[in-house]
Amino acid sequence: MHVEPSAADCDTLIENGYQATASTIEEYQPATQADAIVALNSYAQPTKEVLSTVLKPGGKIITNNWTKWAADVVAIEGVRLEAVLLPSYMNDEAVLVEGSDIPPDASGIDLTYTKVDRSGQVSAGSADDPDSFPMEMAYFPDALFVFTFDSTI
Ligand SMILES: C[S@@+](CC[C@H](N)C(=O)[O-])C[C@H]1O[C@@H](n2cnc3c(N)ncnc32)[C@H](O)[C@@H]1O
């Protein structure tokens, strides 16, 4: 089942024989909970309530980290990071790293500061410089993260 807010996109999928529901994941109430969900570059907000509604106990979540899904999902109680395909799922030499071999910051977000001066010159900034602005970027935005979620915890 494909769930997303765009009714036009869902209509196109349905016309081509796929199952789709026009809804946000936050409002979606499935008839049957899924074994797994896949969220790539989604702007939805993953929460314990959302995962409990859409996933069977012990269900799997597969996601990347461009929109911070991996960083947000890893912080949810009951979630366990099982494996990560590093450094990117588009890399022919990507490696599946599991369990204790997963780097501690694999799903982390890097915070850097950038400064643009009056001539448009871009340089490194800092947290205490009022002319700097913060930029957040996942260490591995295109890694593929595999989580399990135990909603009873
Ligand atoms: C940047 S697109 C990514 C599409 C595709 N997965 C890809 O990687 O090319 C973001 C997708 O998330 C969907 N989306 C945004 N907010 C959502 C929400 N609250 N619940 C479910 N899907 C959402 C959008 O409709 C869109 O299809």
The ligand as an SDF file (V2000), in Angstrom:
LIG
                    3D

 27 29  0  0  0  0  0  0  0  0999 V2000
   10.5390   14.3020   -1.9770 C   0  0  0  0  0  0  0  0  0  0  0  0
    9.1710   13.2030   -2.3150 S   0  0  0  0  0  0  0  0  0  0  0  0
    9.9750   11.6500   -2.4130 C   0  0  0  0  0  0  0  0  0  0  0  0
    9.2860   10.6860   -3.3470 C   0  0  0  0  0  0  0  0  0  0  0  0
    9.9960    9.3320   -3.5760 C   0  0  0  0  0  0  0  0  0  0  0  0
    9.9470    8.4920   -2.3660 N   0  0  0  0  0  0  0  0  0  0  0  0
   11.4060    9.5220   -4.0150 C   0  0  0  0  0  0  0  0  0  0  0  0
   12.3550    9.2750   -3.2390 O   0  0  0  0  0  0  0  0  0  0  0  0
   11.6160    9.9400   -5.1660 O   0  0  0  0  0  0  0  0  0  0  0  0
    8.3930   13.1790   -0.7560 C   0  0  0  0  0  0  0  0  0  0  0  0
    7.1620   12.2890   -0.7110 C   0  0  0  0  0  0  0  0  0  0  0  0
    6.6440   12.2350    0.6160 O   0  0  0  0  0  0  0  0  0  0  0  0
    5.2480   12.4100    0.5550 C   0  0  0  0  0  0  0  0  0  0  0  0
    4.7880   12.9350    1.8490 N   0  0  0  0  0  0  0  0  0  0  0  0
    4.9530   14.1730    2.3290 C   0  0  0  0  0  0  0  0  0  0  0  0
    4.3930   14.3090    3.5390 N   0  0  0  0  0  0  0  0  0  0  0  0
    3.8260   13.1190    3.8290 C   0  0  0  0  0  0  0  0  0  0  0  0
    3.0650   12.6390    4.9200 C   0  0  0  0  0  0  0  0  0  0  0  0
    2.7640   13.4370    5.9430 N   0  0  0  0  0  0  0  0  0  0  0  0
    2.6640   11.3350    4.9010 N   0  0  0  0  0  0  0  0  0  0  0  0
    2.9660   10.5360    3.8480 C   0  0  0  0  0  0  0  0  0  0  0  0
    3.6800   10.9440    2.7690 N   0  0  0  0  0  0  0  0  0  0  0  0
    4.0970   12.2210    2.7660 C   0  0  0  0  0  0  0  0  0  0  0  0
    5.0550   13.3670   -0.5970 C   0  0  0  0  0  0  0  0  0  0  0  0
    3.7540   13.3930   -1.0980 O   0  0  0  0  0  0  0  0  0  0  0  0
    6.0420   12.7860   -1.6080 C   0  0  0  0  0  0  0  0  0  0  0  0
    5.5190   11.7220   -2.3360 O   0  0  0  0  0  0  0  0  0  0  0  0
  1  2  1  0
  2  3  1  0
  2 10  1  0
  3  4  1  0
  4  5  1  0
  5  6  1  0
  5  7  1  0
  7  8  2  0
  7  9  1  0
 10 11  1  0
 11 12  1  0
 11 26  1  0
 12 13  1  0
 13 14  1  0
 13 24  1  0
 14 15  1  0
 14 23  1  0
 15 16  2  0
 16 17  1  0
 17 18  1  0
 17 23  2  0
 18 19  1  0
 18 20  2  0
 20 21  1  0
 21 22  2  0
 22 23  1  0
 24 25  1  0
 24 26  1  0
 26 27  1  0
M  CHG  2   2   1   9  -1
M  END
$$$$
